[in-house]
Every structure is written in C-alpha cells, then in structure tokens.
Amino acid sequence: MIVQPGPVTYFRKPKEGHSGKIQTVLFDGVMTVTDSLAFAVQVAHGIVPAKAFGCGLLSIARV
C-alpha cells in the first residue's frame, strides 16, 4: 500500500463559532473485502466525516 499525505485544509463555521483543520491522505493499494454487505453500506453512506471537503471518496474496481 502507498500512503500519500495531502494538503491540510483549514475551515471556519462562523455561525457556530467553530474552526478546525482536516489532514487528507491518499491510500493506494489492494483491499480484500470480507463482508460485502457492510462494505456496500459504507460505500453508500460515505467512509469518513468531512465528505463536504471531498474526504472519504473511493475509486474501486475488481481485480
């Protein structure tokens, strides 16, 4: 597996008075799915928080 750190994204939510940062990472490799139903549910709902910033996106293909 290849792990490539991405840029840090800083954000502010003025209405809530919150701010924070998101550190993105790109994982490139081969994954073995052992529970196809659980995997399908996670793909449908997103893998991680911060989906509005493009996090948790997957490119998947059969090998």
PDB file of N, CA, C and O in Angstrom:
ATOM      1  N   MET A   1       0.844  -1.173   0.000  1.00  0.00           N
ATOM      2  CA  MET A   1       0.000   0.000   0.000  1.00  0.00           C
ATOM      3  C   MET A   1       0.888   1.234   0.000  1.00  0.00           C
ATOM      4  O   MET A   1       1.916   1.283   0.674  1.00  0.00           O
ATOM      5  N   ILE A   2       0.472   2.214  -0.761  1.00  0.00           N
ATOM      6  CA  ILE A   2       1.170   3.501  -0.815  1.00  0.00           C
ATOM      7  C   ILE A   2       0.300   4.531  -0.101  1.00  0.00           C
ATOM      8  O   ILE A   2      -0.893   4.640  -0.385  1.00  0.00           O
ATOM      9  N   VAL A   3       0.889   5.284   0.821  1.00  0.00           N
ATOM     10  CA  VAL A   3       0.172   6.321   1.565  1.00  0.00           C
ATOM     11  C   VAL A   3       0.810   7.662   1.225  1.00  0.00           C
ATOM     12  O   VAL A   3       2.007   7.863   1.434  1.00  0.00           O
ATOM     13  N   GLN A   4      -0.003   8.579   0.696  1.00  0.00           N
ATOM     14  CA  GLN A   4       0.495   9.898   0.315  1.00  0.00           C
ATOM     15  C   GLN A   4      -0.266  10.971   1.080  1.00  0.00           C
ATOM     16  O   GLN A   4      -1.462  11.149   0.851  1.00  0.00           O
ATOM     17  N   PRO A   5       0.399  11.693   1.988  1.00  0.00           N
ATOM     18  CA  PRO A   5      -0.301  12.768   2.689  1.00  0.00           C
ATOM     19  C   PRO A   5      -0.666  13.893   1.724  1.00  0.00           C
ATOM     20  O   PRO A   5       0.087  14.218   0.806  1.00  0.00           O
ATOM     21  N   GLY A   6      -1.818  14.466   1.951  1.00  0.00           N
ATOM     22  CA  GLY A   6      -2.288  15.572   1.125  1.00  0.00           C
ATOM     23  C   GLY A   6      -2.176  16.880   1.880  1.00  0.00           C
ATOM     24  O   GLY A   6      -1.647  16.917   2.991  1.00  0.00           O
ATOM     25  N   PRO A   7      -2.667  17.948   1.285  1.00  0.00           N
ATOM     26  CA  PRO A   7      -2.591  19.253   1.953  1.00  0.00           C
ATOM     27  C   PRO A   7      -3.538  19.336   3.150  1.00  0.00           C
ATOM     28  O   PRO A   7      -4.549  18.637   3.216  1.00  0.00           O
ATOM     29  N   VAL A   8      -3.188  20.193   4.074  1.00  0.00           N
ATOM     30  CA  VAL A   8      -4.051  20.468   5.232  1.00  0.00           C
ATOM     31  C   VAL A   8      -5.082  21.506   4.806  1.00  0.00           C
ATOM     32  O   VAL A   8      -4.733  22.516   4.194  1.00  0.00           O
ATOM     33  N   THR A   9      -6.342  21.264   5.125  1.00  0.00           N
ATOM     34  CA  THR A   9      -7.424  22.198   4.823  1.00  0.00           C
ATOM     35  C   THR A   9      -7.940  22.786   6.128  1.00  0.00           C
ATOM     36  O   THR A   9      -8.341  22.050   7.029  1.00  0.00           O
ATOM     37  N   TYR A  10      -7.929  24.107   6.230  1.00  0.00           N
ATOM     38  CA  TYR A  10      -8.451  24.797   7.407  1.00  0.00           C
ATOM     39  C   TYR A  10      -9.847  25.322   7.083  1.00  0.00           C
ATOM     40  O   TYR A  10     -10.104  25.764   5.963  1.00  0.00           O
ATOM     41  N   PHE A  11     -10.738  25.274   8.055  1.00  0.00           N
ATOM     42  CA  PHE A  11     -12.100  25.749   7.815  1.00  0.00           C
ATOM     43  C   PHE A  11     -12.621  26.480   9.035  1.00  0.00           C
ATOM     44  O   PHE A  11     -12.142  26.297  10.154  1.00  0.00           O
ATOM     45  N   ARG A  12     -13.629  27.322   8.780  1.00  0.00           N
ATOM     46  CA  ARG A  12     -14.340  28.029   9.849  1.00  0.00           C
ATOM     47  C   ARG A  12     -15.826  27.916   9.596  1.00  0.00           C
ATOM     48  O   ARG A  12     -16.280  27.961   8.453  1.00  0.00           O
ATOM     49  N   LYS A  13     -16.581  27.769  10.672  1.00  0.00           N
ATOM     50  CA  LYS A  13     -18.035  27.805  10.612  1.00  0.00           C
ATOM     51  C   LYS A  13     -18.471  29.013  11.435  1.00  0.00           C
ATOM     52  O   LYS A  13     -18.699  28.896  12.639  1.00  0.00           O
ATOM     53  N   PRO A  14     -18.586  30.163  10.794  1.00  0.00           N
ATOM     54  CA  PRO A  14     -18.857  31.392  11.535  1.00  0.00           C
ATOM     55  C   PRO A  14     -20.143  31.346  12.359  1.00  0.00           C
ATOM     56  O   PRO A  14     -20.185  31.884  13.466  1.00  0.00           O
ATOM     57  N   LYS A  15     -21.187  30.713  11.836  1.00  0.00           N
ATOM     58  CA  LYS A  15     -22.452  30.686  12.576  1.00  0.00           C
ATOM     59  C   LYS A  15     -22.333  29.916  13.876  1.00  0.00           C
ATOM     60  O   LYS A  15     -22.935  30.299  14.879  1.00  0.00           O
ATOM     61  N   GLU A  16     -21.556  28.824  13.873  1.00  0.00           N
ATOM     62  CA  GLU A  16     -21.394  28.024  15.090  1.00  0.00           C
ATOM     63  C   GLU A  16     -20.171  28.455  15.902  1.00  0.00           C
ATOM     64  O   GLU A  16     -20.011  28.037  17.049  1.00  0.00           O
ATOM     65  N   GLY A  17     -19.316  29.279  15.321  1.00  0.00           N
ATOM     66  CA  GLY A  17     -18.114  29.709  16.014  1.00  0.00           C
ATOM     67  C   GLY A  17     -17.051  28.628  16.103  1.00  0.00           C
ATOM     68  O   GLY A  17     -16.187  28.682  16.978  1.00  0.00           O
ATOM     69  N   HIS A  18     -17.102  27.646  15.212  1.00  0.00           N
ATOM     70  CA  HIS A  18     -16.139  26.550  15.217  1.00  0.00           C
ATOM     71  C   HIS A  18     -15.127  26.733  14.090  1.00  0.00           C
ATOM     72  O   HIS A  18     -15.433  27.310  13.046  1.00  0.00           O
ATOM     73  N   SER A  19     -13.939  26.240  14.319  1.00  0.00           N
ATOM     74  CA  SER A  19     -12.941  26.170  13.264  1.00  0.00           C
ATOM     75  C   SER A  19     -12.153  24.884  13.464  1.00  0.00           C
ATOM     76  O   SER A  19     -12.217  24.259  14.523  1.00  0.00           O
ATOM     77  N   GLY A  20     -11.419  24.503  12.448  1.00  0.00           N
ATOM     78  CA  GLY A  20     -10.643  23.280  12.559  1.00  0.00           C
ATOM     79  C   GLY A  20      -9.805  23.054  11.331  1.00  0.00           C
ATOM     80  O   GLY A  20      -9.699  23.914  10.458  1.00  0.00           O
ATOM     81  N   LYS A  21      -9.213  21.882  11.278  1.00  0.00           N
ATOM     82  CA  LYS A  21      -8.419  21.537  10.114  1.00  0.00           C
ATOM     83  C   LYS A  21      -8.629  20.067   9.783  1.00  0.00           C
ATOM     84  O   LYS A  21      -8.960  19.255  10.648  1.00  0.00           O
ATOM     85  N   ILE A  22      -8.429  19.748   8.516  1.00  0.00           N
ATOM     86  CA  ILE A  22      -8.568  18.383   8.033  1.00  0.00           C
ATOM     87  C   ILE A  22      -7.276  18.021   7.317  1.00  0.00           C
ATOM     88  O   ILE A  22      -6.837  18.743   6.422  1.00  0.00           O
ATOM     89  N   GLN A  23      -6.668  16.913   7.705  1.00  0.00           N
ATOM     90  CA  GLN A  23      -5.472  16.411   7.028  1.00  0.00           C
ATOM     91  C   GLN A  23      -5.898  15.262   6.136  1.00  0.00           C
ATOM     92  O   GLN A  23      -6.330  14.220   6.629  1.00  0.00           O
ATOM     93  N   THR A  24      -5.782  15.440   4.831  1.00  0.00           N
ATOM     94  CA  THR A  24      -6.181  14.397   3.901  1.00  0.00           C
ATOM     95  C   THR A  24      -5.021  13.444   3.626  1.00  0.00           C
ATOM     96  O   THR A  24      -3.851  13.810   3.742  1.00  0.00           O
ATOM     97  N   VAL A  25      -5.371  12.225   3.262  1.00  0.00           N
ATOM     98  CA  VAL A  25      -4.384  11.192   2.937  1.00  0.00           C
ATOM     99  C   VAL A  25      -4.929  10.380   1.771  1.00  0.00           C
ATOM    100  O   VAL A  25      -6.124  10.091   1.711  1.00  0.00           O
ATOM    101  N   LEU A  26      -4.057  10.018   0.855  1.00  0.00           N
ATOM    102  CA  LEU A  26      -4.428   9.166  -0.267  1.00  0.00           C
ATOM    103  C   LEU A  26      -3.824   7.789  -0.040  1.00  0.00           C
ATOM    104  O   LEU A  26      -2.608   7.650   0.090  1.00  0.00           O
ATOM    105  N   PHE A  27      -4.675   6.774   0.006  1.00  0.00           N
ATOM    106  CA  PHE A  27      -4.236   5.385   0.125  1.00  0.00           C
ATOM    107  C   PHE A  27      -4.374   4.738  -1.242  1.00  0.00           C
ATOM    108  O   PHE A  27      -5.425   4.836  -1.874  1.00  0.00           O
ATOM    109  N   ASP A  28      -3.328   4.083  -1.698  1.00  0.00           N
ATOM    110  CA  ASP A  28      -3.354   3.409  -2.989  1.00  0.00           C
ATOM    111  C   ASP A  28      -2.878   1.978  -2.782  1.00  0.00           C
ATOM    112  O   ASP A  28      -1.744   1.751  -2.363  1.00  0.00           O
ATOM    113  N   GLY A  29      -3.739   1.022  -3.075  1.00  0.00           N
ATOM    114  CA  GLY A  29      -3.361  -0.366  -2.884  1.00  0.00           C
ATOM    115  C   GLY A  29      -4.516  -1.294  -3.207  1.00  0.00           C
ATOM    116  O   GLY A  29      -5.496  -0.898  -3.839  1.00  0.00           O
ATOM    117  N   VAL A  30      -4.387  -2.514  -2.769  1.00  0.00           N
ATOM    118  CA  VAL A  30      -5.402  -3.536  -2.994  1.00  0.00           C
ATOM    119  C   VAL A  30      -6.040  -3.887  -1.657  1.00  0.00           C
ATOM    120  O   VAL A  30      -5.345  -4.103  -0.665  1.00  0.00           O
ATOM    121  N   MET A  31      -7.362  -3.941  -1.640  1.00  0.00           N
ATOM    122  CA  MET A  31      -8.108  -4.240  -0.429  1.00  0.00           C
ATOM    123  C   MET A  31      -8.897  -5.524  -0.647  1.00  0.00           C
ATOM    124  O   MET A  31      -9.421  -5.765  -1.735  1.00  0.00           O
ATOM    125  N   THR A  32      -8.977  -6.334   0.380  1.00  0.00           N
ATOM    126  CA  THR A  32      -9.800  -7.538   0.335  1.00  0.00           C
ATOM    127  C   THR A  32     -11.055  -7.301   1.161  1.00  0.00           C
ATOM    128  O   THR A  32     -10.966  -7.003   2.352  1.00  0.00           O
ATOM    129  N   VAL A  33     -12.214  -7.431   0.544  1.00  0.00           N
ATOM    130  CA  VAL A  33     -13.488  -7.240   1.234  1.00  0.00           C
ATOM    131  C   VAL A  33     -13.929  -8.588   1.786  1.00  0.00           C
ATOM    132  O   VAL A  33     -14.092  -9.552   1.038  1.00  0.00           O
ATOM    133  N   THR A  34     -14.123  -8.648   3.104  1.00  0.00           N
ATOM    134  CA  THR A  34     -14.569  -9.892   3.738  1.00  0.00           C
ATOM    135  C   THR A  34     -16.046  -9.876   4.085  1.00  0.00           C
ATOM    136  O   THR A  34     -16.634 -10.937   4.295  1.00  0.00           O
ATOM    137  N   ASP A  35     -16.664  -8.703   4.153  1.00  0.00           N
ATOM    138  CA  ASP A  35     -18.093  -8.575   4.443  1.00  0.00           C
ATOM    139  C   ASP A  35     -18.689  -7.654   3.383  1.00  0.00           C
ATOM    140  O   ASP A  35     -18.682  -6.433   3.545  1.00  0.00           O
ATOM    141  N   SER A  36     -19.200  -8.229   2.309  1.00  0.00           N
ATOM    142  CA  SER A  36     -19.657  -7.433   1.175  1.00  0.00           C
ATOM    143  C   SER A  36     -20.853  -6.544   1.518  1.00  0.00           C
ATOM    144  O   SER A  36     -20.965  -5.445   0.975  1.00  0.00           O
ATOM    145  N   LEU A  37     -21.736  -6.982   2.393  1.00  0.00           N
ATOM    146  CA  LEU A  37     -22.883  -6.165   2.771  1.00  0.00           C
ATOM    147  C   LEU A  37     -22.436  -4.923   3.547  1.00  0.00           C
ATOM    148  O   LEU A  37     -22.869  -3.812   3.241  1.00  0.00           O
ATOM    149  N   ALA A  38     -21.580  -5.105   4.539  1.00  0.00           N
ATOM    150  CA  ALA A  38     -21.074  -3.969   5.316  1.00  0.00           C
ATOM    151  C   ALA A  38     -20.308  -2.998   4.422  1.00  0.00           C
ATOM    152  O   ALA A  38     -20.416  -1.783   4.585  1.00  0.00           O
ATOM    153  N   PHE A  39     -19.544  -3.529   3.487  1.00  0.00           N
ATOM    154  CA  PHE A  39     -18.791  -2.670   2.566  1.00  0.00           C
ATOM    155  C   PHE A  39     -19.748  -1.852   1.704  1.00  0.00           C
ATOM    156  O   PHE A  39     -19.537  -0.655   1.514  1.00  0.00           O
ATOM    157  N   ALA A  40     -20.795  -2.482   1.182  1.00  0.00           N
ATOM    158  CA  ALA A  40     -21.766  -1.781   0.342  1.00  0.00           C
ATOM    159  C   ALA A  40     -22.465  -0.665   1.119  1.00  0.00           C
ATOM    160  O   ALA A  40     -22.701   0.413   0.574  1.00  0.00           O
ATOM    161  N   VAL A  41     -22.793  -0.914   2.375  1.00  0.00           N
ATOM    162  CA  VAL A  41     -23.433   0.116   3.209  1.00  0.00           C
ATOM    163  C   VAL A  41     -22.484   1.295   3.404  1.00  0.00           C
ATOM    164  O   VAL A  41     -22.898   2.448   3.284  1.00  0.00           O
ATOM    165  N   GLN A  42     -21.222   1.019   3.703  1.00  0.00           N
ATOM    166  CA  GLN A  42     -20.255   2.099   3.913  1.00  0.00           C
ATOM    167  C   GLN A  42     -20.025   2.899   2.638  1.00  0.00           C
ATOM    168  O   GLN A  42     -19.904   4.123   2.693  1.00  0.00           O
ATOM    169  N   VAL A  43     -19.963   2.240   1.512  1.00  0.00           N
ATOM    170  CA  VAL A  43     -19.778   2.952   0.246  1.00  0.00           C
ATOM    171  C   VAL A  43     -20.980   3.849  -0.026  1.00  0.00           C
ATOM    172  O   VAL A  43     -20.813   4.972  -0.503  1.00  0.00           O
ATOM    173  N   ALA A  44     -22.184   3.374   0.269  1.00  0.00           N
ATOM    174  CA  ALA A  44     -23.396   4.158   0.024  1.00  0.00           C
ATOM    175  C   ALA A  44     -23.494   5.380   0.935  1.00  0.00           C
ATOM    176  O   ALA A  44     -24.017   6.414   0.519  1.00  0.00           O
ATOM    177  N   HIS A  45     -23.000   5.278   2.172  1.00  0.00           N
ATOM    178  CA  HIS A  45     -23.132   6.365   3.145  1.00  0.00           C
ATOM    179  C   HIS A  45     -21.878   7.212   3.291  1.00  0.00           C
ATOM    180  O   HIS A  45     -21.907   8.235   3.975  1.00  0.00           O
ATOM    181  N   GLY A  46     -20.804   6.817   2.678  1.00  0.00           N
ATOM    182  CA  GLY A  46     -19.549   7.551   2.822  1.00  0.00           C
ATOM    183  C   GLY A  46     -18.686   6.894   3.880  1.00  0.00           C
ATOM    184  O   GLY A  46     -19.189   6.299   4.832  1.00  0.00           O
ATOM    185  N   ILE A  47     -17.403   7.008   3.702  1.00  0.00           N
ATOM    186  CA  ILE A  47     -16.464   6.286   4.555  1.00  0.00           C
ATOM    187  C   ILE A  47     -16.087   7.086   5.804  1.00  0.00           C
ATOM    188  O   ILE A  47     -15.927   6.500   6.874  1.00  0.00           O
ATOM    189  N   VAL A  48     -15.943   8.389   5.694  1.00  0.00           N
ATOM    190  CA  VAL A  48     -15.459   9.201   6.818  1.00  0.00           C
ATOM    191  C   VAL A  48     -16.245  10.502   6.909  1.00  0.00           C
ATOM    192  O   VAL A  48     -16.996  10.839   5.994  1.00  0.00           O
ATOM    193  N   PRO A  49     -16.076  11.239   8.013  1.00  0.00           N
ATOM    194  CA  PRO A  49     -16.638  12.585   8.060  1.00  0.00           C
ATOM    195  C   PRO A  49     -15.910  13.500   7.062  1.00  0.00           C
ATOM    196  O   PRO A  49     -14.961  13.063   6.412  1.00  0.00           O
ATOM    197  N   ALA A  50     -16.322  14.702   6.940  1.00  0.00           N
ATOM    198  CA  ALA A  50     -15.726  15.717   6.053  1.00  0.00           C
ATOM    199  C   ALA A  50     -15.989  15.410   4.585  1.00  0.00           C
ATOM    200  O   ALA A  50     -15.184  15.771   3.726  1.00  0.00           O
ATOM    201  N   LYS A  51     -17.105  14.750   4.287  1.00  0.00           N
ATOM    202  CA  LYS A  51     -17.431  14.450   2.899  1.00  0.00           C
ATOM    203  C   LYS A  51     -17.634  15.730   2.083  1.00  0.00           C
ATOM    204  O   LYS A  51     -17.416  15.730   0.872  1.00  0.00           O
ATOM    205  N   ALA A  52     -18.049  16.815   2.735  1.00  0.00           N
ATOM    206  CA  ALA A  52     -18.224  18.086   2.032  1.00  0.00           C
ATOM    207  C   ALA A  52     -16.902  18.619   1.495  1.00  0.00           C
ATOM    208  O   ALA A  52     -16.888  19.426   0.566  1.00  0.00           O
ATOM    209  N   PHE A  53     -15.795  18.172   2.076  1.00  0.00           N
ATOM    210  CA  PHE A  53     -14.469  18.571   1.616  1.00  0.00           C
ATOM    211  C   PHE A  53     -13.880  17.549   0.647  1.00  0.00           C
ATOM    212  O   PHE A  53     -12.714  17.664   0.271  1.00  0.00           O
ATOM    213  N   GLY A  54     -14.658  16.559   0.240  1.00  0.00           N
ATOM    214  CA  GLY A  54     -14.174  15.546  -0.685  1.00  0.00           C
ATOM    215  C   GLY A  54     -13.486  14.381  -0.020  1.00  0.00           C
ATOM    216  O   GLY A  54     -12.878  13.557  -0.704  1.00  0.00           O
ATOM    217  N   CYS A  55     -13.563  14.285   1.292  1.00  0.00           N
ATOM    218  CA  CYS A  55     -12.923  13.185   2.009  1.00  0.00           C
ATOM    219  C   CYS A  55     -13.828  11.948   1.977  1.00  0.00           C
ATOM    220  O   CYS A  55     -15.053  12.060   1.916  1.00  0.00           O
ATOM    221  N   GLY A  56     -13.213  10.797   2.018  1.00  0.00           N
ATOM    222  CA  GLY A  56     -13.971   9.551   2.055  1.00  0.00           C
ATOM    223  C   GLY A  56     -14.415   9.053   0.699  1.00  0.00           C
ATOM    224  O   GLY A  56     -15.230   8.135   0.608  1.00  0.00           O
ATOM    225  N   LEU A  57     -13.886   9.652  -0.359  1.00  0.00           N
ATOM    226  CA  LEU A  57     -14.250   9.211  -1.698  1.00  0.00           C
ATOM    227  C   LEU A  57     -13.436   7.983  -2.066  1.00  0.00           C
ATOM    228  O   LEU A  57     -12.258   7.890  -1.721  1.00  0.00           O
ATOM    229  N   LEU A  58     -14.049   7.056  -2.754  1.00  0.00           N
ATOM    230  CA  LEU A  58     -13.365   5.824  -3.152  1.00  0.00           C
ATOM    231  C   LEU A  58     -13.441   5.633  -4.655  1.00  0.00           C
ATOM    232  O   LEU A  58     -14.461   5.917  -5.283  1.00  0.00           O
ATOM    233  N   SER A  59     -12.371   5.158  -5.210  1.00  0.00           N
ATOM    234  CA  SER A  59     -12.361   4.635  -6.579  1.00  0.00           C
ATOM    235  C   SER A  59     -12.116   3.142  -6.423  1.00  0.00           C
ATOM    236  O   SER A  59     -11.039   2.722  -6.000  1.00  0.00           O
ATOM    237  N   ILE A  60     -13.113   2.352  -6.763  1.00  0.00           N
ATOM    238  CA  ILE A  60     -12.976   0.925  -6.561  1.00  0.00           C
ATOM    239  C   ILE A  60     -13.175   0.181  -7.876  1.00  0.00           C
ATOM    240  O   ILE A  60     -13.954   0.596  -8.734  1.00  0.00           O
ATOM    241  N   ALA A  61     -12.455  -0.925  -8.013  1.00  0.00           N
ATOM    242  CA  ALA A  61     -12.576  -1.769  -9.195  1.00  0.00           C
ATOM    243  C   ALA A  61     -12.216  -3.188  -8.806  1.00  0.00           C
ATOM    244  O   ALA A  61     -11.399  -3.411  -7.913  1.00  0.00           O
ATOM    245  N   ARG A  62     -12.822  -4.128  -9.471  1.00  0.00           N
ATOM    246  CA  ARG A  62     -12.471  -5.531  -9.234  1.00  0.00           C
ATOM    247  C   ARG A  62     -11.103  -5.793  -9.828  1.00  0.00           C
ATOM    248  O   ARG A  62     -10.726  -5.217 -10.848  1.00  0.00           O
ATOM    249  N   VAL A  63     -10.378  -6.660  -9.180  1.00  0.00           N
ATOM    250  CA  VAL A  63      -9.033  -7.026  -9.658  1.00  0.00           C
ATOM    251  C   VAL A  63      -9.065  -8.456 -10.136  1.00  0.00           C
ATOM    252  O   VAL A  63      -8.045  -8.980 -10.582  1.00  0.00           O
TER     253      VAL A  63
END
